[in-house]
Each structure stands twice: as structure tokens, then as C-alpha cells.
């Protein structure tokens, strides 16, 4: 998967310049905290455990498009129609969804084109906190073992969680 940010995206923040490894580690910590990749936009096939009902919640907060939805509960996949999507990552279907583990596959494009600007200071702060020691000659970096990410009020807007 492509990185959420490049080191150059974090120039101007305290602790910069950051190495590629540090920027990547901080980005991945933010992605883990939020529960999805955030950026860049990617095309994926999502296999979902579904409990039925009219609303299917996808693991994204930025749904760009859905090309196909399949019922995987039978011997052969069956294309499902009659659904509507919200950009917030939900699909609704009047007849409801099949239920079971891996019951539905959805081909989607999702994510932001680039990292949302309000996440940059959170990632930079996380990158700055992740470096415990850095040597220049021979280039050696020691990271903090703490996986927590600061900026929870900003992250809350990008974090997957319970939705209707």
C-alpha cells in the first residue's frame, strides 16, 4: 500500500526533516488508530461478515464508487442490485443483505486522493514522538515502542466506529 504521507509532506513541523522510515511508521500508527487506510484512493475488493438488515457498513469513511456487490453465500457468487451508496461508507438495500461470515463482496474505490491536511500535524507529532534516538554517521534510528497517537480529537473524525 502506498504511504499516507511522504517525509516532504511533514516539512515545517517540529522534528522535521523526518526519514522515510519514521514518516511511514507514524502514518501506519495513524492508519491503525483510525481502522482504515485513509489515503490515497485505492480500488479494493472488500469481503464482509454481514448480519443482514438493510444497511451494510463498509470499512471506509470516504466511499468514491462501488462497481459491484456480490452475494457469496451460495455455491456461486451472485451479483446484487438495487442498492444505494453513501459517501460515508454505507450501502442500503431495500431487500436487506445476505448474512454470514464473508457473505458479501464489494468492489470499491475509496479513500482521499491525498492525506487530509488536518492529519499532517498529528502524523508529524507522532513521528516526532516515535524517534527515541537518531545518529547521523552510519544512520541509525531507534524508535519508541509506544504505538499511541496524539491528536485524538482530530483523529476522531477519521476513525471508524459504530455507525447507524
ZILIN-V899577 format. One record per helix or strand. SS is the DSSP state (helix for helix, strand for strand). FROM is the first residue (numbers start at 1). LEN is the number of residues. Records with the same first field share a line. If there is no record, write none. Layout:
SS=FROM-LEN, FROM-LEN
This chain:
helix=7-4, 20-15, 117-14, 152-4
strand=39-1, 42-10, 55-3, 63-9, 78-3, 83-4, 90-4, 99-12, 112-1, 131-5, 140-4
